[in-house]
């Protein structure tokens, strides 16, 4: 065994990549349906955990390739299609969150639960503040204080749900023989 073989993990097979993509697509569909219908109905549209953002942060932490970036963009685009007022706003925000998480995870050790929770919290704040700022710039400055409080509440709720979503994704990938 050479030094190169001992320091680098083997490249994933094509079948493993297809299984991972299928897991992400299924998870995104479930998260999108829960976030835009079930949770929206249960909470009356007040504070809703951003399950799509949790998945986007997971992609930023674990998928450091073109597929991860494309997945983050598509997650935002789907969210725009189902619940967005300004077309492209969530796609831009999710891609930005993915980029920030990717850049941070390339520099810091991010393979524990606490760092995942912190990244979801910060990513949720980043996304929420970008959306609130865009709304305030285009619609009304009166919405800014209301949006900041709701963004903080949604960020805390998303951070609280992060261990459940991350462990479910990790378990599913291990069960499918990917990790």
N, C-alpha and C positions, 0 to 999 in steps of 0.2 A: 504494500500500500504506500503510495507516495504522500508527500506532505500536502499536496493540493487536495488529494482525496480525503485527508483527515480534517482539513480546515473548512471545507465547503460541503454544504449539504447537497445531495444529488438533485439534479433538476427535476421538477415535477413532470410526470408523464402527461400526455395529452388527455388521457381519461381522467386523471386527477383534476386537471384544470376544468374539464367539462363538469365534473361532479361539484367542484367548488362554485362554479358559475351557477349551476342549478340550485345549489343551496342558497346563494345570495339572491337569486331571482325569487325563489319561494319565500324567503324571509322578507324581502322587500314588499312583495304582494301582501303578505299577512300584516306587516307593519303599516303599510299604506291603508289597508282596509280598517285596521284597528284605529289608526290615528284620525282618519277623515270621517269615519262613520260611527263606530261603536263608542270610542272615548269622547268624541265630540257630542254625541247624544247624551252620554252619561253625565258629563260635566256642564252641559248647556253652553259649550263653546268658551268657557272661561279659561281655565288653566289646563292645557293638554300636554302630556309628555311627548316630546319630539322623538318618536321611535326611529324615524328615518334618519335623524341626525346621529343617533347612537350607532346605527348601521354604517353611516358615512365615516364616523370616527373609527369604527372597527376596521373599515377598509383602509383608512389612513395609517393605522397601526400595523396591519398585517399584509396588505397588498401593495407592495412598492413597485408597481408596474403600470403600464398603460391601462390595463384592465381595471385597476383600482380607481384611477382618475376618471375613466369613462363611466365606471359604476357610480361614482359620486355625482358626476354631471347628470346621469340618467335618473338617479334618485331625486335630485332637485327638479328635473324636468317633469317627472311624474307627479311630484308634489305640486308643481305649477299647474299641471293639466287638471288635477283633481280639486285643488283648493286655492290656487293662487289668484290674486287680484291683478297684479302686475306680471305679465308674462316674462319669464326669464329671471325674476328676482330670486326665487329659491334655487334655481340652477346655478346662478352666480354665487349665491351664499354657500351652497353645499360644496361647490368646487373650491371656493376660498377656504372653507373649513378643512377639506381634505388636504389642500396644499400646506396649510399651517401645521396640521397634525403630522403629515408626512415629513416636513422639514424638522419638526421638533423630535420626532421619533428616530430620525437618522442621526441625531446628535446626542440624545439622552437614552438611557435604558428605560424602556416603557413596557416591560413585560410583567407587570404586576397589577393587581386590582386597583390599588390606590391611584396609580398614574392614569389608568383608563378612566376612572371616575373624574379625576381632575381634568383630563382632556375633554371629556364630554361636557363638563361644566363650562370650561373656557370656550369650547366650540359652540355651545348653545348661546353663551353670552355674545360671542362674536357674530353669530348668525342673527340673533335677535336684535342686536344693536344696528347691524347693517340694514335690516328690514325696517326697523323703527325710524332710522335716519332717512331712509328713502321715502317712507310714508310721510314723515314730517316735512321733507323737502318738497314733495310734490302735492301733498294734500293740505295739511294744517299743522302748525306748530303746537296746537293745543293737545295733540295726541301723544306728544313726547313723554310727559310724566307718567301717563297711564301705561304706555308701552314698556317703559323701563321696569316698572314694578311687575308687570306680567312676564316680561322676559326673565327676570330674576327668579320668579316662582317656577316658570317652566324649566329653567336651567337646573334648579335644585331637584325638581321632580325627575328630570331626565337623568341626572347624576345618581339619584337613588335607584333608578331602574337599570342602570348600567351593568352591575354585576350579574343580574338575571339574564339580560340579553347576551352579554359576552359569554357567559358560561353555557348558555343554550347553543350559541353558534359554535363554540369550541367543542362541545359534546357532539353536535351534529357532524362537524367536520371529522372528528376522530372516529365516529361511528361509520362514516362513509370511507374511511381509510385515507384521508387527505393529509392530516398532520402527522 
